[in-house]
Amino acid sequence: MDLIHFRMIMPPALTQRAVDLLASHDRVLNLVVVKSAHVPDGDVLECDVVKGAANGVLDALRKLGIDRAGAIVVDDVDLMFSHRAQQIEDDQPSALVHAPLWAAVEAHIRAGGTYPPSFYLFLVIAGLIGSVGIMTNSQILIVAAMVVGPEYNAITSIALGLDRRNRRRVWEGSRALTTGFLLAIAITLLFALLARAAHLQSTAFELGLRPVSHLIDTPDVFSVVVAVLAGVVGVVSLTEARTSALLGVFISVTTIPAASDIAVSLAFSEWHEARGSLFQLLLNVVVLVAMGVITLRVQRRLWRRAARRAAKRPQQ
């Protein structure tokens, strides 16, 4: 069963109001109160909440001011053995059992929207791996570059910033993407120039047989279709914690490979291919951000509507 564990620290003046709120809720389990005689910072309340009801419970707790006067800690419950919990799961509609906890979803996206030096390092390394894949016509290395690249975190952070009208988040994500891709292209260009000077490229690539590069630098309607689908799947996988689906997004969008191909094409004086790869990169980033915003809004509305309808159903 999908449950969320809440641990709250609050001033004693708020304790009874919080207890009344939680004890009266039919989807709250295992309510425990530890009085402040043993906790210097205030009383401690702990409880488990059916995941679909956690959004409403969290909103109600925040309206009491618990997050401002104290703290609310939220964790997933990995495993619980409880006959009562099983009864609740059997009686409740799926919308009240499996709905995402939106505060946690947004916190996860915000956590990914940070840009330490490793973000740029991974972009550069991914660009270099992609360039080797292009010069050797190795699709496996292109996939590896896609997995290594961290750019999707920045893309979803920008999407969340647009959805929440947070200009700072949009600006920081856009700046990180722009700086990171420019840095990756510059270093990869230098590497590709050295590889060309040393004749390290494959014979087929030298003769103009470049299926990998051609696939990247010739965006078409299918590029848009894949980017749209990847944008939808990426956000849904984040909201529902489906990591395997998110990995599929990493290896389906042509962002890092396009950056690598820009550098390699410039190094080999293939100006037309460089322009095509630049368009491919911009196309994928713009479509992914747009679909991220749309999917966030649509998914949030659909889950909330389903939860409202389920809450109106009579208890069995």
Secondary structure, 3 states (H helix, E strand, C coil): CCEEEEEEEECHHHHHHHHHHHHCCCCEEEEEEECCCCCCCCEEEEEEEEHHHHHHHHHHHHHCCHHHHCEEEEEEECCCCCHHHHHHHHHCCHHHCCCCCHHHHHHHHHHHCCCCHHHHHHHHHHHHHHHHHHHCCCHHHHHHHHHHCCHHHHHHHHHHHHHCCCHHHHHHHHHHHHHHHHHHHHHHHHHHHHHHHCCCCCHHHHCCCCHHHHHHHCCCHHHHHHHHHHHHHHHHHHHCCCHHHHHHHHCCCCCHHHHHHHHHHHHCCCHHHHHHHHHHHHHHHHHHHHHHHHHHHHHHHHHHHHHHHHHHCCCC
